Every structure is written in structure tokens, then in C-alpha cells.
């Protein structure tokens, strides 16, 4: 009888401790993920610094609508790797690979140092906040949480849902953090429209 009592007591203790053990395990996993997220690849940091300096310089941005006509045979690196579409702001832009000054004159760009579009990680697309209405990311500030962002690559379409919109310092690279198994998209432009001092960030998560 006494042994049975001890058994019931032990079972009671286990029942009480089980939720706590689960919490401790989840807290440990969360801590590990946060540590991983806090460590950004140095190439991403350097790439973001270069991008941020270019975003602050709007000189040379095309102000006329319609595609530009190349003077020579286009460099394959300059051909679009994708298109980005946001219906709320009537946006459809080509996405070029690499945040070079030339690419950013007439298109949005994919930061080569970040994840590939549609894949696991945090893929970043940036564009100038052109002063002409509807040009480049001019209307990005009108995007709302819950809006859809559609990325079309060759043969693939990826849908993302906006979950966070923020304004950050130009040096804040935390917006490019990745989280295990998540497929994120981060849009970057300057803010405010005139004499920009900060960066407008729109972050979206790939929809299932």
C-alpha cells in the first residue's frame, strides 16, 4: 500500500513538472535560434552598407516611364531574374541581380548576399524611392500589413504576405536576419521621400 502511495506521489510530481520541462526545452531552442539570428554573415553586412549608401543618392534615376533602350548588347547579368508585383500600389517591376548603381537607375535589385528569391532565408529586394509618382518604390509607404507581394521567376511564382513595416536607421542590418526554415522577403527603400535619413522596410513571409 505504501509503495502504491509513493508511486502516485511520483506520478503527481512528474505531471506537475512535465509542462515546465517542455517550457525549458522550448526556451532553450528559442535561445539557440535567436543566437543564430543575431549572427549575420559579414558579406551581408558589407552589402547592406553599400546598398544603404546608394539608396541615399537618387541622382541619375530615370524619370520617364517605359523601358530604357540599351546602347549595346545587354550584359546577361543585367537581364531580369524576376518580377515583383504589389497590387495595392499598382507596382510591377523587373528585379535585377546585384545592387549596383546602374541596376538601381531603372529597376529593383536583389541583394546578391542574401537568400535566393523564393528559397529558405531572408531575400532582400531594394529600389530607389523615386520622386515621380508610381516610379520604382515611390509608393511603398502605402503597403499595409496583410498585403500580398508576388515574385515571378523563370517558371516559378512565390506569394508573400506582409507581416511587418518599419522605419529604421540606415545602419540597422537586423532587418536582414534569417530564421530557421522561414522564407522571408524584405523590401528596402529610403525614407522620407525628400532628403531621406532613414530606411523604409517592408517584411513579408512566404504564403503556403
N, C-alpha and C positions, 0 to 999 in steps of 0.2 A: 504493500500500500504506500509505504514511504517512498519507494523507488518510483512509483507511478506519479506521486506528487512532485518529485524532483523533475520528472520528465515533462510534466505540464508546465512547471515553472520555467524550465529551459526553453520549451516551445514558445512560451509567452514572451520571454526575453528576445528570442530570435524574431518573432513577429514585430516587436517594437523596434528592433534595430535594423530590420531589413530595409524600410524606406530610407533611413539615414545612410545606410551603406550604398544604396542606389544614388542618393544625392552626392555623397563623397566621390563616387565613381564618375558621375556626370560633371561635377565641378572640376575634377582632375582633367577630364577630356577637354572641357571648355577652356581651361587654363592653357593646355597644350596647344589648342587651336589659336588662341589669342597670341601666344608667343610666336607661333608660326606666322600669323598675320602681321605681326609687328616687324618682322624681318623682311625688308624689301630688297630685291636684287639691286645691287649698285647701278647696273645698267639702266634700270627703270628710273631710279632717282636722277641719274645724269640726263636721261632722255627727257624727263619731265621738266628739268631745269631749262634745257634748250627750247622745249616747246613753249614754256611759260614766257620766255624772253621774246619769242616770235609772236605770241598772241598779243603782247603789248605793243607791237609795231604793226599798224594797219596800212602802212604805205605800200602802194603797188597792188592793192586789191582791185580786181576788176569791178567796175561799176555798171557795166552794161549787161543786159540779160542775154542768154544764149551761149552756146559753146564757143570756146576760143578756137581759133584755127592755127594749128602748129605750122611753124615756118619750114620745118624739115620733117623727115620721117620720125614718128614718135618713138621715144625710148620705151621698150617694153615695161620698164619699171614705172612709167608714167600712166600706163593703162589702168583703168579702174579694177580693183579687186572685188568691189561690191557696190551696192547702192544702199542708202539709208532713207527710210521713209517714216515720217511722223504726220499722220493725217490731221491731227488737231491744228497744226500750224502750216498745213499745205506744203510740207517740206519733202522734197525728193532730191538727193544729192549723190553724185558719184563719190566713192571712197577710194583715195589713192594710198598706196603703201609708203609710209615714211613721212615724218613731219618736217619736210623741207620747206623753205620759203617759197620756192616756185610752185610746189604742190598746193600750198595753202592759199595761193592767189585766187584760185578758181574752183576749189573743191574742199571737201572734208578729208581728213587724213587719219589713217590708222597708225597709232604709235607702235612701231615695229618691236619695241622692247616689251610690249605687253602681250597678253594671250591672243591667240588667233581668234578671229570672229567666229562665234558660234560654239567655241570649244570651252572646256573647263578652265576657269581662271577669270581674270578681270581684263577684258579687252577695252582699250580706250580709243575713242574717236574724238578728234578736235577739229574746230574750224573757227575762223575769224568771226567776230560779231560785226559784220558789215553794216554800215550806216544806212544803206539803201534798204527800204522795207522789203522783206522777203528774201534777201540775199544771204546765202550761207547760213550761219546760226543767228541771224538778226532777231528772230522771234523765239529763240529757245526759252526765254523767260516766261513764255505763255504756256509752256508744257505743265501739266498737272500730274499729281500722283495718281496712278491707275491708268494713265495713257499707255498706248501701245507704240513700240518702236519696232519697225520691221527692217531686218537686214537680209538682203538678197545677194548671195554669192553665186558663183557658177554652179547651177544645178541644185542649190540649196536655199531654203528660206528659214530664217530664225525670227521668232517673235519674242520680244522682251516687254515686261511690264514695269513701268516706272514706280519705284518704291521710296526714293529719297531725292530731294532737291536741296542744294545748299550753296552758300556763297562762302568761299574760303580765301585765305591769303595765297598769293601766287607761289609761295614756297611749300604749301601744305601737300605733301606727297601721299598722305594717308588715304586719299581718295582712290589710290591705285592698289590698295591692299586686296589680296585674294583670300578666299576662304575655301577650305577643302570641299571638293565635289560641286561647288556652286559655279554656275555660268553667268557671269556678270558683264554688263556693258556700262561704261562710264563715258558720258559726253562732256566735253570741256570747251568753254569759251570764256571770253573776257567780260568783266562787269565793273562798272556800268558801261553803257554804250559809248559814252563820250569820256575821254580821259580815264580809262579803266585802271583801277587799283587792285581789283580782286578777280577771282575766277568763279564763274557760274558753273556748277556741277550738277548734272542730271544722271542719276544712277538707276539702272534697271536690271531686273533678274529675268533670265530666260524662262518663258512660259512652257509648261508641259503640254 
